[in-house]
């Protein structure tokens, strides 16, 4: 159970402002967003109606540090079906942006950044890959892109 002093009553206004002053308080929990959500079918942790409710209640830390804000597939099913025009897809993007600003980055993105920093791409190119490319008449792919590594190093210095 969450203590009331841990709730942030201004969280919903911060989110609405970040979204371009779209009023997320229009949601009356009809469940249309949840019923049509393909991610909800796969993972019951992702419940758009519950996420909106948590934002409206001011459960800032619970929302921003959760894994479920990263699950939205941006299919726009909820966006198109919402009778109150809440724009849940935009809400989820906004929550992720706020989470990143506050240092809550999902581990999958940290791993992607590590891979890009190491190899210049999301996967390592081996000699085997280049031999297959050569057989197909394609040019070899560089194993490491120094330009990407330099760019990431400069970004880390900021």
VMD Tcl script that builds the backbone (N, CA, C; Angstrom):
set m [mol new atoms 474]
animate dup $m
set s [atomselect $m all]
$s set {name element resname resid chain x y z} {
  {N N UNK 1 A 0.840 -1.178 0.000}
  {CA C UNK 1 A 0.000 0.000 0.000}
  {C C UNK 1 A 0.885 1.241 0.000}
  {N N UNK 2 A 0.492 2.222 -0.768}
  {CA C UNK 2 A 1.286 3.437 -0.917}
  {C C UNK 2 A 0.798 4.500 0.067}
  {N N UNK 3 A 1.747 5.118 0.733}
  {CA C UNK 3 A 1.414 6.187 1.666}
  {C C UNK 3 A 1.022 7.438 0.883}
  {N N UNK 4 A 0.069 8.173 1.392}
  {CA C UNK 4 A -0.419 9.355 0.686}
  {C C UNK 4 A 0.655 10.433 0.544}
  {N N UNK 5 A 1.616 10.467 1.460}
  {CA C UNK 5 A 2.663 11.477 1.354}
  {C C UNK 5 A 3.638 11.172 0.218}
  {N N UNK 6 A 3.613 9.917 -0.315}
  {CA C UNK 6 A 4.464 9.557 -1.441}
  {C C UNK 6 A 3.807 9.879 -2.784}
  {N N UNK 7 A 2.537 10.263 -2.746}
  {CA C UNK 7 A 1.825 10.593 -3.975}
  {C C UNK 7 A 2.155 12.021 -4.410}
  {N N UNK 8 A 2.208 12.231 -5.705}
  {CA C UNK 8 A 2.493 13.542 -6.269}
  {C C UNK 8 A 1.241 14.057 -6.962}
  {N N UNK 9 A 0.476 14.939 -6.297}
  {CA C UNK 9 A -0.783 15.409 -6.885}
  {C C UNK 9 A -0.599 16.224 -8.173}
  {N N UNK 10 A 0.606 16.691 -8.426}
  {CA C UNK 10 A 0.861 17.487 -9.633}
  {C C UNK 10 A 1.380 16.650 -10.806}
  {N N UNK 11 A 1.573 15.361 -10.583}
  {CA C UNK 11 A 2.118 14.500 -11.626}
  {C C UNK 11 A 1.250 14.524 -12.883}
  {N N UNK 12 A -0.056 14.438 -12.722}
  {CA C UNK 12 A -0.955 14.432 -13.884}
  {C C UNK 12 A -0.848 15.733 -14.675}
  {N N UNK 13 A -0.636 16.847 -13.987}
  {CA C UNK 13 A -0.507 18.134 -14.671}
  {C C UNK 13 A 0.830 18.228 -15.404}
  {N N UNK 14 A 1.881 17.687 -14.787}
  {CA C UNK 14 A 3.191 17.644 -15.441}
  {C C UNK 14 A 3.123 16.813 -16.725}
  {N N UNK 15 A 2.491 15.660 -16.635}
  {CA C UNK 15 A 2.345 14.792 -17.803}
  {C C UNK 15 A 1.510 15.488 -18.883}
  {N N UNK 16 A 0.410 16.101 -18.491}
  {CA C UNK 16 A -0.449 16.802 -19.452}
  {C C UNK 16 A 0.301 17.937 -20.138}
  {N N UNK 17 A 1.095 18.677 -19.369}
  {CA C UNK 17 A 1.869 19.783 -19.945}
  {C C UNK 17 A 2.908 19.258 -20.931}
  {N N UNK 18 A 3.586 18.178 -20.561}
  {CA C UNK 18 A 4.599 17.569 -21.418}
  {C C UNK 18 A 3.969 17.059 -22.720}
  {N N UNK 19 A 2.714 16.633 -22.642}
  {CA C UNK 19 A 2.007 16.117 -23.810}
  {C C UNK 19 A 1.476 17.230 -24.696}
  {N N UNK 20 A 1.684 18.478 -24.338}
  {CA C UNK 20 A 1.147 19.582 -25.122}
  {C C UNK 20 A -0.193 20.035 -24.572}
  {N N UNK 21 A -0.312 19.987 -23.252}
  {CA C UNK 21 A -1.517 20.387 -22.529}
  {C C UNK 21 A -2.755 19.595 -22.914}
  {N N UNK 22 A -2.552 18.341 -23.278}
  {CA C UNK 22 A -3.678 17.447 -23.520}
  {C C UNK 22 A -4.189 16.984 -22.166}
  {N N UNK 23 A -5.477 17.054 -21.972}
  {CA C UNK 23 A -6.054 16.749 -20.672}
  {C C UNK 23 A -6.271 15.252 -20.504}
  {N N UNK 24 A -5.390 14.597 -19.773}
  {CA C UNK 24 A -5.530 13.156 -19.554}
  {C C UNK 24 A -6.603 12.857 -18.514}
  {N N UNK 25 A -7.094 13.877 -17.844}
  {CA C UNK 25 A -8.129 13.656 -16.833}
  {C C UNK 25 A -9.487 13.368 -17.471}
  {N N UNK 26 A -9.563 13.372 -18.770}
  {CA C UNK 26 A -10.819 13.020 -19.453}
  {C C UNK 26 A -11.175 11.555 -19.282}
  {N N UNK 27 A -10.189 10.728 -19.014}
  {CA C UNK 27 A -10.410 9.287 -18.916}
  {C C UNK 27 A -11.410 8.979 -17.806}
  {N N UNK 28 A -12.451 8.221 -18.141}
  {CA C UNK 28 A -13.403 7.794 -17.128}
  {C C UNK 28 A -13.371 6.279 -16.942}
  {N N UNK 29 A -12.237 5.667 -17.308}
  {CA C UNK 29 A -11.954 4.250 -17.073}
  {C C UNK 29 A -12.967 3.321 -17.724}
  {N N UNK 30 A -13.310 3.603 -18.972}
  {CA C UNK 30 A -14.269 2.751 -19.675}
  {C C UNK 30 A -13.660 1.409 -20.066}
  {N N UNK 31 A -12.344 1.347 -20.216}
  {CA C UNK 31 A -11.661 0.104 -20.536}
  {C C UNK 31 A -11.512 -0.189 -22.012}
  {N N UNK 32 A -11.940 0.718 -22.872}
  {CA C UNK 32 A -11.813 0.508 -24.314}
  {C C UNK 32 A -10.355 0.339 -24.710}
  {N N UNK 33 A -9.471 1.122 -24.120}
  {CA C UNK 33 A -8.043 1.037 -24.431}
  {C C UNK 33 A -7.468 -0.326 -24.051}
  {N N UNK 34 A -7.886 -0.836 -22.928}
  {CA C UNK 34 A -7.389 -2.120 -22.447}
  {C C UNK 34 A -7.961 -3.282 -23.256}
  {N N UNK 35 A -9.225 -3.190 -23.610}
  {CA C UNK 35 A -9.893 -4.277 -24.330}
  {C C UNK 35 A -9.304 -4.506 -25.721}
  {N N UNK 36 A -8.858 -3.441 -26.385}
  {CA C UNK 36 A -8.333 -3.593 -27.742}
  {C C UNK 36 A -6.828 -3.672 -27.830}
  {N N UNK 37 A -6.152 -3.670 -26.704}
  {CA C UNK 37 A -4.684 -3.602 -26.705}
  {C C UNK 37 A -4.051 -4.965 -27.003}
  {N N UNK 38 A -3.249 -5.063 -28.085}
  {CA C UNK 38 A -2.592 -6.335 -28.390}
  {C C UNK 38 A -1.502 -6.708 -27.375}
  {N N UNK 39 A -0.873 -5.719 -26.765}
  {CA C UNK 39 A 0.159 -6.007 -25.758}
  {C C UNK 39 A -0.497 -6.596 -24.512}
  {N N UNK 40 A -1.654 -6.096 -24.163}
  {CA C UNK 40 A -2.401 -6.597 -22.998}
  {C C UNK 40 A -2.737 -8.079 -23.164}
  {N N UNK 41 A -2.976 -8.492 -24.390}
  {CA C UNK 41 A -3.269 -9.905 -24.660}
  {C C UNK 41 A -2.078 -10.796 -24.328}
  {N N UNK 42 A -0.873 -10.266 -24.497}
  {CA C UNK 42 A 0.348 -11.041 -24.284}
  {C C UNK 42 A 0.859 -10.929 -22.856}
  {N N UNK 43 A 0.789 -9.727 -22.297}
  {CA C UNK 43 A 1.342 -9.477 -20.968}
  {C C UNK 43 A 0.317 -8.748 -20.106}
  {N N UNK 44 A -0.180 -9.407 -19.102}
  {CA C UNK 44 A -1.224 -8.826 -18.259}
  {C C UNK 44 A -0.721 -7.667 -17.387}
  {N N UNK 45 A 0.612 -7.510 -17.262}
  {CA C UNK 45 A 1.151 -6.375 -16.504}
  {C C UNK 45 A 0.819 -5.059 -17.194}
  {N N UNK 46 A 0.652 -5.106 -18.516}
  {CA C UNK 46 A 0.369 -3.892 -19.269}
  {C C UNK 46 A -1.136 -3.675 -19.304}
  {N N UNK 47 A -1.581 -2.680 -18.580}
  {CA C UNK 47 A -2.998 -2.362 -18.493}
  {C C UNK 47 A -3.142 -0.850 -18.657}
  {N N UNK 48 A -3.456 -0.380 -19.859}
  {CA C UNK 48 A -3.527 1.062 -20.105}
  {C C UNK 48 A -4.436 1.815 -19.137}
  {N N UNK 49 A -5.582 1.243 -18.829}
  {CA C UNK 49 A -6.517 1.906 -17.910}
  {C C UNK 49 A -5.882 2.062 -16.533}
  {N N UNK 50 A -5.178 1.039 -16.068}
  {CA C UNK 50 A -4.515 1.103 -14.763}
  {C C UNK 50 A -3.380 2.133 -14.779}
  {N N UNK 51 A -2.653 2.220 -15.873}
  {CA C UNK 51 A -1.556 3.189 -15.977}
  {C C UNK 51 A -2.099 4.612 -15.886}
  {N N UNK 52 A -3.181 4.879 -16.603}
  {CA C UNK 52 A -3.798 6.214 -16.540}
  {C C UNK 52 A -4.234 6.510 -15.109}
  {N N UNK 53 A -4.852 5.532 -14.485}
  {CA C UNK 53 A -5.306 5.709 -13.099}
  {C C UNK 53 A -4.141 6.016 -12.173}
  {N N UNK 54 A -3.029 5.317 -12.335}
  {CA C UNK 54 A -1.850 5.563 -11.508}
  {C C UNK 54 A -1.310 6.974 -11.716}
  {N N UNK 55 A -1.324 7.451 -12.963}
  {CA C UNK 55 A -0.876 8.818 -13.251}
  {C C UNK 55 A -1.811 9.815 -12.579}
  {N N UNK 56 A -3.112 9.593 -12.706}
  {CA C UNK 56 A -4.086 10.513 -12.112}
  {C C UNK 56 A -3.998 10.540 -10.592}
  {N N UNK 57 A -3.651 9.404 -9.987}
  {CA C UNK 57 A -3.510 9.342 -8.524}
  {C C UNK 57 A -2.201 9.953 -8.030}
  {N N UNK 58 A -1.251 10.177 -8.956}
  {CA C UNK 58 A 0.016 10.773 -8.564}
  {C C UNK 58 A 1.067 9.766 -8.148}
  {N N UNK 59 A 0.962 8.560 -8.634}
  {CA C UNK 59 A 1.914 7.499 -8.284}
  {C C UNK 59 A 3.161 7.611 -9.160}
  {N N UNK 60 A 3.800 8.732 -9.096}
  {CA C UNK 60 A 4.930 9.091 -9.949}
  {C C UNK 60 A 6.038 8.035 -9.971}
  {N N UNK 61 A 6.593 7.718 -8.815}
  {CA C UNK 61 A 7.739 6.807 -8.753}
  {C C UNK 61 A 7.372 5.410 -9.243}
  {N N UNK 62 A 6.196 4.942 -8.877}
  {CA C UNK 62 A 5.755 3.613 -9.310}
  {C C UNK 62 A 5.604 3.540 -10.827}
  {N N UNK 63 A 5.087 4.601 -11.425}
  {CA C UNK 63 A 4.893 4.626 -12.883}
  {C C UNK 63 A 6.237 4.753 -13.598}
  {N N UNK 64 A 7.043 5.721 -13.209}
  {CA C UNK 64 A 8.280 6.003 -13.939}
  {C C UNK 64 A 9.337 4.911 -13.780}
  {N N UNK 65 A 9.313 4.195 -12.685}
  {CA C UNK 65 A 10.313 3.146 -12.479}
  {C C UNK 65 A 9.823 1.762 -12.913}
  {N N UNK 66 A 8.623 1.694 -13.453}
  {CA C UNK 66 A 8.047 0.403 -13.831}
  {C C UNK 66 A 8.516 -0.058 -15.207}
  {N N UNK 67 A 8.396 -1.346 -15.434}
  {CA C UNK 67 A 8.692 -1.908 -16.753}
  {C C UNK 67 A 7.542 -1.701 -17.716}
  {N N UNK 68 A 6.325 -1.589 -17.212}
  {CA C UNK 68 A 5.175 -1.573 -18.106}
  {C C UNK 68 A 5.075 -0.341 -18.993}
  {N N UNK 69 A 5.713 0.761 -18.636}
  {CA C UNK 69 A 5.625 1.928 -19.527}
  {C C UNK 69 A 6.420 1.715 -20.817}
  {N N UNK 70 A 7.287 0.716 -20.827}
  {CA C UNK 70 A 8.106 0.430 -22.003}
  {C C UNK 70 A 7.447 -0.603 -22.919}
  {N N UNK 71 A 6.304 -1.135 -22.547}
  {CA C UNK 71 A 5.688 -2.215 -23.304}
  {C C UNK 71 A 4.787 -1.751 -24.451}
  {N N UNK 72 A 4.340 -0.524 -24.454}
  {CA C UNK 72 A 3.430 -0.037 -25.496}
  {C C UNK 72 A 4.057 -0.224 -26.876}
  {N N UNK 73 A 3.315 -0.842 -27.771}
  {CA C UNK 73 A 3.830 -1.110 -29.121}
  {C C UNK 73 A 3.499 0.007 -30.106}
  {N N UNK 74 A 2.876 1.064 -29.643}
  {CA C UNK 74 A 2.448 2.214 -30.462}
  {C C UNK 74 A 1.659 1.766 -31.700}
  {N N UNK 75 A 0.711 0.873 -31.467}
  {CA C UNK 75 A -0.142 0.393 -32.562}
  {C C UNK 75 A -1.298 1.358 -32.826}
  {N N UNK 76 A -1.567 2.260 -31.882}
  {CA C UNK 76 A -2.614 3.282 -31.974}
  {C C UNK 76 A -4.031 2.719 -31.906}
  {N N UNK 77 A -4.194 1.458 -31.514}
  {CA C UNK 77 A -5.535 0.902 -31.353}
  {C C UNK 77 A -6.294 1.661 -30.273}
  {N N UNK 78 A -5.653 1.874 -29.131}
  {CA C UNK 78 A -6.290 2.602 -28.030}
  {C C UNK 78 A -6.563 4.055 -28.420}
  {N N UNK 79 A -5.637 4.617 -29.140}
  {CA C UNK 79 A -5.722 6.010 -29.580}
  {C C UNK 79 A -6.949 6.208 -30.462}
  {N N UNK 80 A -7.153 5.272 -31.384}
  {CA C UNK 80 A -8.266 5.378 -32.328}
  {C C UNK 80 A -9.612 5.078 -31.684}
  {N N UNK 81 A -9.648 4.231 -30.666}
  {CA C UNK 81 A -10.911 3.775 -30.084}
  {C C UNK 81 A -11.374 4.557 -28.866}
  {N N UNK 82 A -10.498 5.335 -28.260}
  {CA C UNK 82 A -10.847 6.021 -27.010}
  {C C UNK 82 A -11.982 7.028 -27.237}
  {N N UNK 83 A -13.098 6.874 -26.520}
  {CA C UNK 83 A -14.217 7.806 -26.691}
  {C C UNK 83 A -13.936 9.197 -26.113}
  {N N UNK 84 A -12.927 9.300 -25.277}
  {CA C UNK 84 A -12.590 10.590 -24.666}
  {C C UNK 84 A -11.354 11.235 -25.283}
  {N N UNK 85 A -10.813 10.613 -26.313}
  {CA C UNK 85 A -9.669 11.171 -27.033}
  {C C UNK 85 A -8.468 11.420 -26.118}
  {N N UNK 86 A -8.166 10.433 -25.267}
  {CA C UNK 86 A -7.086 10.574 -24.288}
  {C C UNK 86 A -5.702 10.492 -24.932}
  {N N UNK 87 A -5.563 9.856 -26.072}
  {CA C UNK 87 A -4.285 9.728 -26.788}
  {C C UNK 87 A -3.258 8.969 -25.945}
  {N N UNK 88 A -3.587 7.746 -25.627}
  {CA C UNK 88 A -2.754 6.925 -24.746}
  {C C UNK 88 A -1.365 6.674 -25.310}
  {N N UNK 89 A -1.242 6.528 -26.620}
  {CA C UNK 89 A 0.079 6.300 -27.210}
  {C C UNK 89 A 1.002 7.479 -26.923}
  {N N UNK 90 A 0.475 8.672 -27.047}
  {CA C UNK 90 A 1.246 9.873 -26.729}
  {C C UNK 90 A 1.566 9.916 -25.236}
  {N N UNK 91 A 0.618 9.492 -24.423}
  {CA C UNK 91 A 0.837 9.435 -22.984}
  {C C UNK 91 A 1.997 8.506 -22.642}
  {N N UNK 92 A 2.033 7.336 -23.256}
  {CA C UNK 92 A 3.100 6.376 -22.969}
  {C C UNK 92 A 4.467 6.924 -23.400}
  {N N UNK 93 A 4.517 7.575 -24.549}
  {CA C UNK 93 A 5.770 8.199 -24.996}
  {C C UNK 93 A 6.197 9.274 -24.016}
  {N N UNK 94 A 5.241 10.061 -23.539}
  {CA C UNK 94 A 5.531 11.113 -22.571}
  {C C UNK 94 A 6.063 10.524 -21.269}
  {N N UNK 95 A 5.441 9.464 -20.796}
  {CA C UNK 95 A 5.911 8.832 -19.559}
  {C C UNK 95 A 7.328 8.299 -19.714}
  {N N UNK 96 A 7.622 7.718 -20.877}
  {CA C UNK 96 A 8.989 7.226 -21.111}
  {C C UNK 96 A 9.977 8.380 -21.151}
  {N N UNK 97 A 9.601 9.481 -21.773}
  {CA C UNK 97 A 10.492 10.647 -21.837}
  {C C UNK 97 A 10.780 11.196 -20.441}
  {N N UNK 98 A 9.755 11.314 -19.620}
  {CA C UNK 98 A 9.944 11.800 -18.247}
  {C C UNK 98 A 10.814 10.817 -17.463}
  {N N UNK 99 A 10.563 9.527 -17.643}
  {CA C UNK 99 A 11.343 8.503 -16.938}
  {C C UNK 99 A 12.824 8.611 -17.296}
  {N N UNK 100 A 13.131 8.777 -18.565}
  {CA C UNK 100 A 14.532 8.885 -18.994}
  {C C UNK 100 A 15.171 10.142 -18.414}
  {N N UNK 101 A 14.448 11.249 -18.424}
  {CA C UNK 101 A 14.979 12.487 -17.836}
  {C C UNK 101 A 15.335 12.303 -16.369}
  {N N UNK 102 A 14.594 11.438 -15.696}
  {CA C UNK 102 A 14.831 11.208 -14.267}
  {C C UNK 102 A 15.742 10.008 -14.002}
  {N N UNK 103 A 16.332 9.472 -15.067}
  {CA C UNK 103 A 17.311 8.406 -14.903}
  {C C UNK 103 A 16.773 6.990 -14.913}
  {N N UNK 104 A 15.513 6.813 -15.258}
  {CA C UNK 104 A 14.920 5.474 -15.336}
  {C C UNK 104 A 14.956 5.009 -16.790}
  {N N UNK 105 A 16.031 4.347 -17.164}
  {CA C UNK 105 A 16.170 3.853 -18.540}
  {C C UNK 105 A 16.025 2.339 -18.510}
  {N N UNK 106 A 15.184 1.821 -19.379}
  {CA C UNK 106 A 14.950 0.383 -19.412}
  {C C UNK 106 A 16.249 -0.341 -19.778}
  {N N UNK 107 A 16.531 -1.485 -19.157}
  {CA C UNK 107 A 17.774 -2.215 -19.424}
  {C C UNK 107 A 17.991 -2.563 -20.901}
  {N N UNK 108 A 16.922 -2.771 -21.644}
  {CA C UNK 108 A 17.092 -3.103 -23.067}
  {C C UNK 108 A 17.724 -1.944 -23.836}
  {N N UNK 109 A 17.396 -0.710 -23.468}
  {CA C UNK 109 A 17.994 0.437 -24.138}
  {C C UNK 109 A 19.444 0.641 -23.717}
  {N N UNK 110 A 19.750 0.311 -22.469}
  {CA C UNK 110 A 21.138 0.373 -22.019}
  {C C UNK 110 A 21.991 -0.632 -22.800}
  {N N UNK 111 A 21.432 -1.814 -23.012}
  {CA C UNK 111 A 22.149 -2.839 -23.767}
  {C C UNK 111 A 22.314 -2.421 -25.223}
  {N N UNK 112 A 21.293 -1.819 -25.809}
  {CA C UNK 112 A 21.406 -1.328 -27.183}
  {C C UNK 112 A 22.499 -0.269 -27.290}
  {N N UNK 113 A 22.564 0.638 -26.319}
  {CA C UNK 113 A 23.599 1.664 -26.329}
  {C C UNK 113 A 24.987 1.034 -26.213}
  {N N UNK 114 A 25.108 0.005 -25.372}
  {CA C UNK 114 A 26.390 -0.686 -25.231}
  {C C UNK 114 A 26.809 -1.342 -26.543}
  {N N UNK 115 A 25.875 -2.008 -27.195}
  {CA C UNK 115 A 26.178 -2.671 -28.463}
  {C C UNK 115 A 26.573 -1.672 -29.546}
  {N N UNK 116 A 25.833 -0.581 -29.647}
  {CA C UNK 116 A 26.169 0.439 -30.644}
  {C C UNK 116 A 27.533 1.046 -30.329}
  {N N UNK 117 A 27.816 1.254 -29.056}
  {CA C UNK 117 A 29.122 1.779 -28.674}
  {C C UNK 117 A 30.253 0.814 -28.952}
  {N N UNK 118 A 29.985 -0.467 -28.860}
  {CA C UNK 118 A 31.015 -1.472 -29.086}
  {C C UNK 118 A 31.233 -1.793 -30.559}
  {N N UNK 119 A 30.139 -1.922 -31.295}
  {CA C UNK 119 A 30.232 -2.416 -32.669}
  {C C UNK 119 A 29.755 -1.423 -33.736}
  {N N UNK 120 A 29.176 -0.314 -33.309}
  {CA C UNK 120 A 28.640 0.630 -34.294}
  {C C UNK 120 A 27.292 0.201 -34.827}
  {N N UNK 121 A 26.751 -0.860 -34.300}
  {CA C UNK 121 A 25.442 -1.405 -34.693}
  {C C UNK 121 A 24.934 -2.280 -33.558}
  {N N UNK 122 A 23.760 -2.875 -33.735}
  {CA C UNK 122 A 23.172 -3.677 -32.670}
  {C C UNK 122 A 23.640 -5.124 -32.651}
  {N N UNK 123 A 24.494 -5.499 -33.567}
  {CA C UNK 123 A 25.033 -6.854 -33.561}
  {C C UNK 123 A 26.470 -6.823 -34.051}
  {N N UNK 124 A 27.227 -7.802 -33.631}
  {CA C UNK 124 A 28.631 -7.887 -34.013}
  {C C UNK 124 A 28.744 -8.581 -35.369}
  {N N UNK 125 A 29.539 -8.014 -36.252}
  {CA C UNK 125 A 29.789 -8.634 -37.555}
  {C C UNK 125 A 31.046 -9.485 -37.430}
  {N N UNK 126 A 30.896 -10.764 -37.733}
  {CA C UNK 126 A 32.005 -11.715 -37.646}
  {C C UNK 126 A 32.581 -11.971 -39.038}
  {N N UNK 127 A 33.744 -12.632 -39.073}
  {CA C UNK 127 A 34.341 -13.012 -40.355}
  {C C UNK 127 A 33.388 -13.901 -41.162}
  {N N UNK 128 A 32.658 -14.751 -40.473}
  {CA C UNK 128 A 31.687 -15.627 -41.126}
  {C C UNK 128 A 30.678 -14.805 -41.939}
  {N N UNK 129 A 30.181 -13.716 -41.335}
  {CA C UNK 129 A 29.208 -12.858 -42.019}
  {C C UNK 129 A 29.814 -12.235 -43.272}
  {N N UNK 130 A 31.038 -11.752 -43.155}
  {CA C UNK 130 A 31.680 -11.116 -44.307}
  {C C UNK 130 A 32.017 -12.130 -45.404}
  {N N UNK 131 A 32.340 -13.357 -45.030}
  {CA C UNK 131 A 32.593 -14.388 -46.046}
  {C C UNK 131 A 31.313 -14.691 -46.826}
  {N N UNK 132 A 30.188 -14.742 -46.122}
  {CA C UNK 132 A 28.902 -14.967 -46.801}
  {C C UNK 132 A 28.581 -13.798 -47.731}
  {N N UNK 133 A 28.863 -12.597 -47.266}
  {CA C UNK 133 A 28.621 -11.410 -48.100}
  {C C UNK 133 A 29.499 -11.451 -49.352}
  {N N UNK 134 A 30.751 -11.845 -49.155}
  {CA C UNK 134 A 31.683 -11.927 -50.279}
  {C C UNK 134 A 31.177 -12.923 -51.327}
  {N N UNK 135 A 30.678 -14.067 -50.879}
  {CA C UNK 135 A 30.148 -15.081 -51.798}
  {C C UNK 135 A 28.954 -14.549 -52.594}
  {N N UNK 136 A 28.214 -13.630 -51.991}
  {CA C UNK 136 A 27.048 -13.056 -52.677}
  {C C UNK 136 A 27.409 -11.828 -53.495}
  {N N UNK 137 A 28.686 -11.480 -53.521}
  {CA C UNK 137 A 29.126 -10.322 -54.287}
  {C C UNK 137 A 28.910 -8.994 -53.587}
  {N N UNK 138 A 28.748 -9.044 -52.274}
  {CA C UNK 138 A 28.539 -7.822 -51.494}
  {C C UNK 138 A 29.844 -7.392 -50.837}
  {N N UNK 139 A 29.995 -6.092 -50.623}
  {CA C UNK 139 A 31.222 -5.622 -49.958}
  {C C UNK 139 A 31.227 -6.024 -48.486}
  {N N UNK 140 A 32.398 -6.166 -47.898}
  {CA C UNK 140 A 32.465 -6.523 -46.473}
  {C C UNK 140 A 31.946 -5.375 -45.603}
  {N N UNK 141 A 31.456 -5.748 -44.438}
  {CA C UNK 141 A 30.984 -4.771 -43.460}
  {C C UNK 141 A 32.081 -4.588 -42.430}
  {N N UNK 142 A 32.395 -3.325 -42.124}
  {CA C UNK 142 A 33.407 -3.060 -41.112}
  {C C UNK 142 A 32.943 -3.616 -39.771}
  {N N UNK 143 A 33.860 -4.213 -39.031}
  {CA C UNK 143 A 33.505 -4.796 -37.736}
  {C C UNK 143 A 33.187 -3.724 -36.706}
  {N N UNK 144 A 33.967 -2.663 -36.707}
  {CA C UNK 144 A 33.761 -1.583 -35.742}
  {C C UNK 144 A 33.770 -0.254 -36.494}
  {N N UNK 145 A 32.820 0.588 -36.168}
  {CA C UNK 145 A 32.742 1.907 -36.772}
  {C C UNK 145 A 33.336 2.922 -35.801}
  {N N UNK 146 A 34.533 3.362 -36.092}
  {CA C UNK 146 A 35.216 4.311 -35.214}
  {C C UNK 146 A 34.431 5.606 -35.066}
  {N N UNK 147 A 33.720 6.019 -36.129}
  {CA C UNK 147 A 32.960 7.270 -36.086}
  {C C UNK 147 A 31.881 7.210 -35.003}
  {N N UNK 148 A 31.209 6.067 -34.912}
  {CA C UNK 148 A 30.146 5.909 -33.911}
  {C C UNK 148 A 30.743 5.929 -32.515}
  {N N UNK 149 A 31.849 5.244 -32.325}
  {CA C UNK 149 A 32.514 5.208 -31.017}
  {C C UNK 149 A 32.925 6.624 -30.608}
  {N N UNK 150 A 33.499 7.390 -31.547}
  {CA C UNK 150 A 33.906 8.775 -31.247}
  {C C UNK 150 A 32.698 9.637 -30.897}
  {N N UNK 151 A 31.614 9.463 -31.629}
  {CA C UNK 151 A 30.395 10.229 -31.375}
  {C C UNK 151 A 29.852 9.940 -29.980}
  {N N UNK 152 A 29.811 8.684 -29.608}
  {CA C UNK 152 A 29.323 8.317 -28.284}
  {C C UNK 152 A 30.252 8.806 -27.178}
  {N N UNK 153 A 31.551 8.794 -27.429}
  {CA C UNK 153 A 32.503 9.304 -26.443}
  {C C UNK 153 A 32.296 10.797 -26.228}
  {N N UNK 154 A 32.105 11.545 -27.322}
  {CA C UNK 154 A 31.841 12.987 -27.201}
  {C C UNK 154 A 30.557 13.262 -26.459}
  {N N UNK 155 A 29.543 12.450 -26.724}
  {CA C UNK 155 A 28.257 12.612 -26.051}
  {C C UNK 155 A 28.388 12.320 -24.564}
  {N N UNK 156 A 29.205 11.345 -24.206}
  {CA C UNK 156 A 29.407 10.986 -22.805}
  {C C UNK 156 A 30.152 12.089 -22.048}
  {N N UNK 157 A 30.982 12.848 -22.762}
  {CA C UNK 157 A 31.729 13.930 -22.121}
  {C C UNK 157 A 30.852 15.090 -21.721}
  {N N UNK 158 A 29.720 15.244 -22.356}
  {CA C UNK 158 A 28.824 16.384 -22.059}
  {C C UNK 158 A 28.219 16.281 -20.710}
}
mol reanalyze $m
mol bondsrecalc $m
mol representation Tube
mol addrep $m
